[in-house]
Structure formats: C-alpha cells, structure tokens
Amino acid sequence: MAGKKVGAQTLVFHNSPVILEAATVVGPLEGQGPLGGAFDIVYPDQLNGHKSWEACERAMMKEAVTLALDKAKVGIDRVDFMLAGDLLNQIISCNFAARDLGIPFLGIYGACSSFAESVGLAAALVDGGYADYTVAAVSSHYGTSERRFRFPTEYGGQRPPYSQCTVTGSGAAVIASQLYQTGVVPVITHFTIGKVIDLGIKDPYDMGSAMAPAAADTLQRHLLDTGRAPDYYDLILTGDLATVGKDIMLELTDLAGLNIKSNYDDCGCMVYDRTTQPVFSGGSGCACSAVVVLGSVLERLRRHELRRVLVIATGALLSPVSYQQGESIPSIAHAISIEMRDTKAG
C-alpha cells in the first residue's frame, strides 16, 4: 500500500515541507499591474540589458533562485536538488540557469502547470527524507513565448480578444524540512497530480477554453481524494485561465455541484488590470501562477489573511508542430495545498 497517497491521484505530506522563502522577478508590465508592490524585482524593460529575450529569461530565473536562497539564508552548496521548468524548447532557461548555479538539477515540462509540478515534486523529495533543502522554480517571457508558440512579436500579427499575455517573470521557492523553521509557517500538505484532458480545442490563442476542463477535473479529484469541501479553502486559485477560462471553470464546477464562486480566482485575472493594460483576456505562462502565489498570496498567508490555499496550476500542452498539423490541444492541471501550520523543531 502507498502510505503517502490518498485516493486516486493525491500525495499527502505527513512531514509538512515548509516554504522557507521565495522570490519573484517580473517585467515592466507585471510591475505596473495591481500586484506590482508584491514582487521583489521589477525589470525596466523586456531585455534588461541582455542581447535577447531568451537570455533575459534565463537571467530572471537565476536571479529569482539566488534571491530566494539569500532570503532563506541557505547557501547554494546546501541545496540538494533544483526542480525547474519553462516554456522553451529543451527548457533552455532552466538548463542554463542550473548550469550557472551548479545545483543538482531535475528539469520538468508541464507547460504553465510547471509551477505546481515543480513545487509538488520538490515537496515530495523533502517529505520522503530524500532532501533537506530543495528549490522549485519556473519562468516565462512574453517575447520568448510568442516566438516559440505563435508568431514573433516583430511580425505584428493581430491577436483575438480571447488571447492571453504571457507573464514575463520568474518565481522560485525554497522548500525545506520543517525541522529548519519553527512557528506558524506556510507548509505544503497535498499534491494532486492531474490527468491530461482534451476536449478538442484547436485554436492556439484560446488556451483558457482548452485548460479549464483540466482544472475542473483536478479540483474534483482533489476534493474527492481528500474528502474536503470547496469551502475548506479560503482561496482556490487556478493558474492562468484568464477571463475566458475562468468563466468556463465556474460553469463546469457549477455543473458538478461545487460552489466556488465566493473563494475562487485565477492568477491570470489577478496579475494585470485589464481595464488599463493591453493584456487581452489576462495573463498566462509558467510565471503567471508562480509570481502571484510566491509574491502576493504567500504574503497574505504570512499576514494570516489566508490560512488555506489550493493552487491549481494549468498547462496547455500544445506544440507548434502538432497544432499546425490540425491536432487539438491537450491540457493538464496539478494542484498543491498550502496551509499555515505551527511546526516544531525536531
């Protein structure tokens, strides 16, 4: 029997891995948004002195990891493993950052769900006794993402109103054994691993519609596995459905008999102000959920404005090759439960 698994898809962490510290680095548009004051570093432009958007993105990840470790007062040589993901071919942002940092590295790819995947797996290593300190990190960049998945920004292609703006940023979390921090702290209690869901959406701009069914499926599975009701959480967050996907998420959960209207939001709707910023339906990208959760939400937890948060990071597993061949867009969502708990030194 798997003693640390409940239900069909959820891992439970009996040793409550702690989010020791975190850091966020974002671009100028994100810094001008409603959560701008919650981010550690705001770049003045999309390049920040680098020769390419790709070089800027890898620098953002390296800076986020370094700053998170500095805030945690943990030396790089004490970190057992770094788990990281991004949106580029061969996850090059992570690879180059890991090369420079010199931390034993596990690269992952779950598209924009990579934030919850990296945090969940990092927590599992700590909870299982395989590591004392791990780092989970992700990054995305508007310029690199558009060049990778759709059309280069220089092309000047017209975008439909339901499209999304990839968040330029990086978030990194230091996840440690609860032996290394006492008091009431944010701990990771559960990790629900999602299934790939595909309802036939083929438009690479309409990621919210493609991802919402996966988010709804993972939420239902998490609640079923844990025996919890939606109101157990002060806040249920999806990763980057933006306005289109958020509306679909509410419809799907309503059809399933789940009332989340009062405690649900989406990171893609929170990171920008759609009334004043040119972001179409909202934010997307690996960094979307990472900078919102590790910036604003983590601080709200520490101020005890929130006690229990469920983060469902969503990912559209599309490829330019597959959608140009007429294939649909499979999607996935992974969930992590973060709660404020009183830990004791061992």
Disulfide bonds with the S-S distance in Angstrom:
none
